[in-house]
């Protein structure tokens, strides 16, 4: 329990609304974890996996209609629509509380209301924010244990009277027509009802750490970003830290947990993982930008994760992990498409049905055993490359910010912005070509500024303005870069090998931050010289690097048309500086023509 009167009154109010049979206050202890795991197994919520092969691991299936974030049912609830912006679904607070409140009313009858005190970020850090989630789901409690710092240490912070985000969640009847994820920035409140899927139900994650936090960050003068944080240790032992934002299907987690290629590993390079998904960044007393990962775990996509694509993630999930919507094998281990090891002949698929390898539907398409969005929830402490700096209250200093996307022919392998303002323009115009697995529209370009389009909790035009303001507040700004691992040749073959080899590009980026290497000025920014990237031990086709760094002004001028249409959506609210950068780029491109 707690002595925080405001918290106790809010819990009582929500209990009167949801009407649970009982209320349980989570203490975060190991004994509690084991007791809740057993209760979840007894109720069929979890299935215990082979504890010799996968110690501490469990298997879970969601409802068939509840397998991903529901962006169209996610709302920013502000007094006026303009504050939410064209990038968000909007609903007035009055309507939202009324609509969701009608579903919450009596939704926990016959159930227990769990009270989860949690901290995003190290407990007591100036970066961190405290939340309290009320939920009827044991699955959510056990996942929040992994993804956040929770329990008595957080309760002690609440006893001091710290402000907290009020998070109310109920699975209710899992009816998609009665499913809403509501954010009330002015009230520091999140209501989520009708879903048990992690992205909708683990309210410390996208809901608090990005949508609500981005609003708080704008008011308090910091950044809440959809970014990985990683450290690159040089042969001399010095570590540079990088924050990077990528849309989905662009290798974000793989980069955060990268293993150096043999050529660079022999030289003494090493990668340290701080976080794979979210970065909170503040200007410290030295005038530089410092960052923490507010999360304590990884909620990763399983398909495609293996010892080649991400050896550290593959090792991380071998213990203390909850697997959701993957294939359950007969030996009580799990499998997914792109997993290590032999493909099982049969198993139980993500729908709970008997599945056999090679099954096809009536259209002749392969039937996946695991859902394409199947997940693992694992403690980041289990990652072999995890950094000891993950618990440092002041975070790590950021040398470079990287944006990226999947562009087959437009963007070069890497380029550096001319300055902070130009870098904000680069981030604001980020786009990625969709894959067939994502949308069915191969090659369609989707704008996703700073990879924050689904997660920015307020008008994105104001968000761009906040980035520009942050640059003016820093004594020294990180350099901003754009990367593209996915450029292809005329036969649609990837020109760059990716994965661990991406460290070669990071090496150039860091050398640029430390003024160690020259670059070539182009209309879009600075690119490496043809011999600027260390290719030790890597054999590419003869003209691959030339193609990787090539910039076609005509193609970029065509890109500007789409950027203009995107900017127009924000009207007069879009910062003038971004239109200035647009005009300057157009002029440079036409001159180059």
C-alpha positions, 0 to 999 in steps of 0.5 A, a space after each residue: 500500500 501507500 500513504 499517497 492520498 491522491 493515489 488511494 483516492 484514484 484507486 478507490 474511484 476506479 474500483 467503484 467504476 470497474 467493480 472488481 471482486 478484490 484489489 491486489 497491490 503488486 510488490 514486485 517480489 520474486 515470490 509474487 512472480 512465482 505465485 502469479 505465474 502458477 496462477 496463470 498456468 492454472 487458469 490456462 493463461 500461460 503454459 509453462 515451457 520445458 524448464 530445462 531447455 527454456 528456464 523461466 519461459 512461458 507461452 501465451 496466446 492472445 484472442 484471435 482478434 487481438 494480435 497487434 496495436 490498433 492505431 485506428 482505435 487509439 486516440 489523443 484526447 485534448 480539449 481542441 483537435 488542433 493540439 492533437 494534430 492531423 497525425 492523431 485520431 482525436 476525441 474530446 476528453 468529455 466524449 472519451 471518458 463517457 464512451 470508455 467509461 461505459 465499457 469500464 463500468 462493471 468490467 472487473 466484476 468477478 475479477 481481481 484489480 491488480 495495482 502495478 506501481 512502476 517506473 519508466 527509467 531507473 527509480 529516482 533518476 531525473 529522467 524517470 517517470 512513475 506510473 500506476 497501472 490498474 489491470 485485470 490481466 495477470 499476463 499484463 502484470 507479468 509482462 510489466 514486471 519485465 518491461 518496467 521497474 516495479 514494486 516497493 522501490 516505486 511505492 517508496 517514490 509514490 510515498 514521497 508524493 511524486 506525480 504519477 501517470 494514471 493508467 487504467 486497463 481492462 481486457 473487458 470482453 475483448 470485443 473489437 467494437 468496444 476497444 479503445 486506447 485513450 490518452 489524456 495528456 492534460 490529465 496525465 492519464 491513459 485508459 485502455 479497454 478491450 485488448 490484452 495485446 502488449 502494445 495496447 495493454 502494457 501502458 508503460 510502453 508506447 502509451 506512457 513512454 512515447 505518447 504521454 511522455 512526448 507531451 510532457 517532454 515538450 512542456 519540460 524541455 526534453 525529448 521522448 523518442 522512438 529510438 534505440 540507444 547503443 554504445 560503440 566501443 573503440 579499440 582504445 576503450 572509448 565508447 561513443 553512444 548513438 540514438 537511432 530511429 527506424 520505421 518497422 521492418 528496418 532492423 532497429 533491434 538488430 542494430 541495437 544488439 549488433 555483433 561486430 564483423 570479424 574484421 572489425 572485431 579483431 581490431 577491438 570494436 565492441 557494441 553495448 546495448 542500452 535500449 532497442 526501442 525508446 530513448 528519453 533525452 535531456 540536456 545535461 549541465 554540460 550542454 550536451 544531449 544525454 539519454 536513458 532507456 526508460 524500459 527494462 525489457 524488450 518486447 520484440 517481434 519473433 519472426 525473423 529473429 535468429 542467430 544470424 540476424 540477431 545473435 544477442 536477441 536469440 540468446 536473450 530469449 533463452 530464459 525468463 521470457 514470455 512468448 506470445 502467438 508463436 508455434 508451440 512444439 510438442 516438446 514444450 519449446 517454441 518456434 517461429 518462421 525464421 527461427 533457428 533449428 529445424 522446422 518442426 513437422 507439426 505443432 500448435 499454431 498461434 490460433 491454437 490449431 494443429 499446424 503442420 509444416 507446408 500447410 497451404 490455404 485455398 489460394 495456395 499460400 503458405 500458412 504461417 505457424 506463428 503470427 507475423 506480429 508474434 512477440 517475445 518479452 524478455 529482460 534486457 539484462 539477459 542480453 549478452 551485449 547489455 551495457 552496465 550504463 543502463 541503470 545510470 541515473 544520468 544516462 549516456 552522452 549522445 554523439 550522433 542521431 541516426 534516421 533511416 528507412 527502406 529505400 530501394 533506389 533513392 537514399 544513399 547508404 549514409 549521409 550527414 546533415 549540414 547542421 541541426 536544423 537541416 537534420 530536423 528536416 531530414 528526420 521530418 521527411 523520413 520515409 520507408 517503402 513498405 514490404 509485401 508482408 507489411 501492407 501488400 503494396 510493395 514499394 509504397 512510400 510511407 512518411 514516418 517522421 523520426 519513426 514517431 508518426 503513430 506515437 507523437 502525442 500532440 501536433 507533429 508540426 509543434 513536435 518539429 518546432 520542439 526539435 528545432 528549439 532543443 537544438 538552440 538550447 544545446 551547447 553542442 548538438 549531436 550530428 544527425 545522419 540518415 542511413 539506408 541499408 536496403 538499396 538495391 541494384 537493377 536486379 533488386 538484389 541488396 547492394 549492402 550486406 547489412 547486419 553486423 557489417 553496418 558497424 562499418 557505417 557507424 564507424 564512419 559516422 562516429 569518425 565524422 562526429 570526432 572530426 577524424 575523416 573528410 566527406 564529400 558535399 552533395 545536395 542532400 548532405 555529406 557522404 563518404 568518399 568511395 574509400 571512406 568506409 573501412 572494408 577490411 574483410 568485406 568483398 563487394 561487387 566492383 561498383 557496389 560502393 559507387 551505387 550505394 553512395 550515388 545521388 540522383 538529383 532528378 529522383 530527389 526532385 520527384 521526392 520533394 513533391 511528396 514531401 510538399 504534400 506531407 508538409 501541407 497537411 500541417 498548414 501554417 503550424 509547420 515551422 518556417 525553418 522546414 520550408 526554408 530547408 525544403 527550398 534550399 534543398 530544391 535549389 541545390 538539386 536544380 543546380 546539380 542538374 
